[in-house]
């Protein structure tokens, strides 16, 4: 949103001379007179507070500090898989507890099924709402959960990662699975800041699909206002040394930053996110940091990023570790709300 114009600065004119007023040069008298006239116009023309506010209170601009924002991406591992000891019924309470404890303002989930996501939603503390459709009938969702006490959803939609993005349920580019994006535009209720949140899962087999998916998402981002912060989260099913990561994070492509790489503080010793139920014992998968939180502009300050590696009795909440980033969203100047009597 366009910021309000900067408030008028008033500087008292100081006379550096000690002469009486009658001895002032004509040009100084003229300047003092002009300044007085401008001040008069400023106070006459400045609007008073809206109805219900403090009588005679001028509308003034307030520079607010950056707003803390907690973002999570979490591949849930779909329920109904033949996972035995790691089946959803055995681990779902851990998932509920983990999300409630970290309480992200916004979270992108991958692989969740309809009933699984409904269970998760019903067991979240606070006023969470969710958005997104299944990528194919009876299929997985790229669901977005958000704290509705903090965020207002202004817009949102889904598109499919193919040559015909608005046509649902189509496979493309050599991918054996249907792949899609769910996105929302949000406004923080307290500060009026806006941002776009994009959630996806790239194909796990087709490199062509991953490359073209990255290009399609970047094409959609470029259609947005340059000043609008954008977050892209998900399971990208590829490594940091690949062309997909390079395309998304360098000037040759989207030039997004990755929260794990830019954080002031990374929590824990584990950077990889896919462990296939083996957890921290899965040392051979050290390069498997395939779940990312990407963002623009690069000037956003990321305070911390954590790959959450907790387990209960040797069981993990998913075959992927969730990631949470805490960052500061730059603020805009706003008018104060009217004061009630």
Secondary structure, 3 states (H helix, E strand, C coil): CCCCCCCCCCCCCCCCCCCCHHHCCHHHHHHHHHHHHHHHHHHHHCCECCCCCCCCCECCEECCCCEEEEEEEEECCCCCCCCHHHCHHHHHHHHHHHHHHHCCCEEEEECECHHHHHHHHHCCCCCEEEECCECCCCCCECCEEEECCCEEEEEEEEEECCCCCCCCCCCCCCCCCCCEEEEEEEEECCCCCEEEEEEEECCCCCHHHHHHHHHHHHHHHHCCCCCCEEEEEEECCCCCCCHHHHHHHCCCCCCCEEHHHHCCEEECCCCCCECCCCHHHCHHHCCCCCEEEEEECCCCEEEEEEEECCEECCEECCCECEEEEEEEECCCCEECCCCCC
